[in-house]
Amino acid sequence: MARIFNFAAGPSTLPLPVLEQVQKDLVNYKSAGFSLIEASHRGSHYSEVHAAAGAGLRKLLGLPDNYKVLWLQGGATLQFSMVPLNLLAGGKPADYTLTGTWAKKAIADAKKVGKVTVVFDGTEQKFMTLPKASAVKATAGATYLHLTSNETIGGVQWQEWPQVGVPIVCDMSSDFLSRRIPLEKFGLIYAGAQKNLGPAGLAVVIIRDDMLAQCSEELTAYLSYKVHAGEDSLYNTPPVFPIWVSRLVIDYLNGNGGLPWVETLAQERSSLLYSMIAKHPNFYRCPVDAHCRSKMNVVWRLPTEDLEKQFITEAKAAGMDGLKGHRSVGGCRASIYNAMPVEGAAALADFMDKFARKHG
Ligand SMILES: Cc1ncc(COP(=O)(O)O)c(C=O)c1O
């Protein structure tokens, strides 16, 4: 059966060569006589994968030595708790930007642990915009400023980073490894794997040494960044399958031009869709302000909900699935992560053009 163009928001499409490699190696890993997912996480086969995943990620990001990479379970959601538990213990303050559904969840958890100041609140604008980076100011004494680099549901993405004088802590779940970033601004980056990296359940945390040094010593083991950093993410059994797949994705990106390459592709894919929306202004409407439109999750509306349903059904029949907007906002959404071929975005743009001509 042919593979469709899968525009799902996550879990989402992965590079085909990676899936084929997994298929090839799944049952008998490199002639070991067993699968990697049947192997000890302390054995030589998995040890090689674990080390290569970390080294490959460091290479891809150009990560300096003063950052640790942690491979954790619990998805990005556990990080909504772990970040404040580690960094705000005892009620320390931090600044948060309320930019959409995911930021809201991060804030709700942080408020249970520390003192949270919301320095930007996009609620009134229905989360369809972001402030200018230069307008974001940190409050005195803030331990960090939390950003959600890309709001997967609302389709807003920071295109520039605030310069605030405190470390940025960033949920990069839905645009991790999709562009170059000025690492020096970030004290901690976390991302759930299931968009640009690998299977769900895994979260990667990148933490700078000075932030790690500040982390609480009072936490139970799994919640403690210090424990995971001290044990090279092998305090307990790591999620070996997601880490294995992530390692293959990382190798694939490193072997194909790295972040500059995916950045160009993201620009191409998103331009195809935003230009098509602009071409039919009386039929398609992107509700997001132009300066912060996401290059990963493109959202748009049609004139009626019935037409949206019809669009999604007909697109599916034409081999393009996952285009329904999140249930909380409706409309259409195309998630165009690294592994979505440019041809997929081109096919969708072409379908949009024909649909608008027919029904507009
Ligand atoms: C930006 C963002 N943050 C956090 C999450 C939560 O991730 P998880 O489901 O891995 O906990 C998601 C999930 O889609 C997301 O898009």
The ligand as a Gaussian input file, in Angstrom:
#p B3LYP/6-31G(d) Opt

LIG

0 1
 C        4.150000      22.477000      22.081000
 C        3.772000      21.243000      22.838000
 N        4.128000      21.126000      24.114000
 C        3.838000      20.033000      24.829000
 C        3.143000      18.976000      24.289000
 C        2.814000      17.780000      25.122000
 O        3.612000      16.710000      24.714000
 P        3.391000      15.243000      25.259000
 O        2.096000      14.780000      24.710000
 O        4.576000      14.502000      24.739000
 O        3.379000      15.295000      26.739000
 C        2.753000      19.050000      22.942000
 C        2.020000      17.923000      22.329000
 O        1.612000      17.931000      21.213000
 C        3.086000      20.211000      22.203000
 O        2.713000      20.314000      20.922000

